[in-house]
Amino acid sequence: MVRIGLLEEELFAPQDLRVTVELTYDFENIRETDEITDGIDYRSVIDWVRGFCAKYDGKTMERFAHLLATELKKSFEVQSVRLTVDKPRYTKKLGLAEIRVEVER
């Protein structure tokens, strides 16, 4: 749930966004040890993204996606982050298949 949008109704009520995250990371250690401490705990990534979304308050998906990717990359020390953000709330109303932003950092 994110407070994001340009319409008055969007500014007051958080809405669902669908976020897909791809991280590039050297998994050599965890591949050898099979210990989560040697890799990235995906539960931590999910909790971090949810926390970011809960705090965010903005207008455009482009800015949201850029900030999310940038902060994810810093927080988890990965080589790169690729993410897509879908805003399903208005697709049907606007007669669109999807409203999506893709970012790679």
C-alpha positions as CSV (number, residue, x, y, z in Angstrom):
1,M,0.0,0.0,0.0
2,V,1.4,3.3,-1.1
3,R,0.2,6.9,-1.0
4,I,0.9,7.9,-4.6
5,G,-0.9,9.7,-7.4
6,L,-2.0,13.0,-9.0
7,L,-5.8,12.7,-8.3
8,E,-7.2,14.1,-5.1
9,E,-8.6,10.6,-4.2
10,E,-5.1,9.1,-4.5
11,L,-3.5,11.7,-2.2
12,F,-5.7,10.6,0.7
13,A,-6.0,6.9,0.4
14,P,-3.0,4.5,-0.1
15,Q,-3.4,2.1,-3.0
16,D,-1.9,-1.2,-3.9
17,L,1.1,-1.3,-6.2
18,R,2.6,-4.5,-7.6
19,V,6.4,-4.4,-7.2
20,T,8.7,-7.0,-8.9
21,V,12.3,-6.9,-7.7
22,E,15.3,-8.5,-9.4
23,L,18.6,-8.3,-7.6
24,T,22.1,-9.0,-9.1
25,Y,24.3,-10.4,-6.3
26,D,27.3,-12.8,-6.0
27,F,25.7,-15.9,-4.6
28,E,28.9,-17.9,-4.6
29,N,29.2,-18.1,-0.8
30,I,25.6,-19.1,-0.1
31,R,25.7,-21.6,-3.0
32,E,28.6,-23.3,-1.2
33,T,27.5,-23.0,2.5
34,D,23.7,-23.1,2.1
35,E,23.6,-20.6,5.0
36,I,21.2,-17.6,4.8
37,T,23.8,-15.4,6.5
38,D,26.0,-15.8,3.5
39,G,23.4,-14.4,1.1
40,I,20.3,-12.2,1.0
41,D,17.3,-13.1,3.1
42,Y,14.4,-12.4,0.8
43,R,12.1,-11.9,3.8
44,S,14.3,-8.9,4.7
45,V,14.0,-7.5,1.2
46,I,10.2,-7.9,1.3
47,D,9.9,-6.3,4.8
48,W,12.2,-3.4,3.6
49,V,10.1,-2.8,0.5
50,R,6.9,-2.8,2.5
51,G,8.4,-0.3,5.0
52,F,9.6,2.0,2.1
53,C,6.1,1.9,0.7
54,A,4.4,2.7,4.0
55,K,6.6,5.8,4.4
56,Y,6.4,7.0,0.8
57,D,4.2,10.0,-0.2
58,G,4.5,11.2,-3.7
59,K,2.9,11.8,-7.1
60,T,4.6,9.8,-9.8
61,M,5.5,6.2,-10.3
62,E,8.7,7.2,-12.0
63,R,10.0,8.9,-8.9
64,F,8.8,6.1,-6.6
65,A,10.5,3.5,-8.8
66,H,13.8,5.4,-9.0
67,L,14.0,6.1,-5.3
68,L,13.0,2.5,-4.4
69,A,15.7,1.0,-6.7
70,T,18.4,3.4,-5.5
71,E,17.7,2.8,-1.8
72,L,17.4,-1.0,-2.3
73,K,20.8,-1.1,-4.0
74,K,22.3,0.8,-1.1
75,S,20.6,-1.1,1.7
76,F,21.4,-4.6,0.4
77,E,24.7,-3.9,-1.3
78,V,23.8,-5.6,-4.5
79,Q,25.5,-5.1,-7.9
80,S,22.2,-4.0,-9.5
81,V,18.5,-3.7,-9.0
82,R,15.9,-4.1,-11.6
83,L,12.3,-3.5,-10.7
84,T,8.9,-3.0,-12.2
85,V,6.0,-1.2,-10.6
86,D,2.4,-1.8,-11.7
87,K,-0.5,0.4,-10.7
88,P,-3.6,-1.8,-11.2
89,R,-6.2,0.6,-9.7
90,Y,-6.9,2.6,-12.8
91,T,-6.1,0.2,-15.6
92,K,-9.7,-0.9,-16.2
93,K,-11.1,2.6,-15.7
94,L,-8.7,3.9,-18.4
95,G,-9.2,1.0,-20.7
96,L,-5.5,-0.1,-20.4
97,A,-3.9,-3.5,-20.0
98,E,-1.4,-2.2,-17.5
99,I,0.2,0.9,-16.0
100,R,3.9,0.1,-15.5
101,V,7.2,1.7,-14.8
102,E,10.5,-0.2,-15.1
103,V,13.8,0.9,-13.6
104,E,17.3,-0.5,-13.5
105,R,20.0,0.9,-11.2
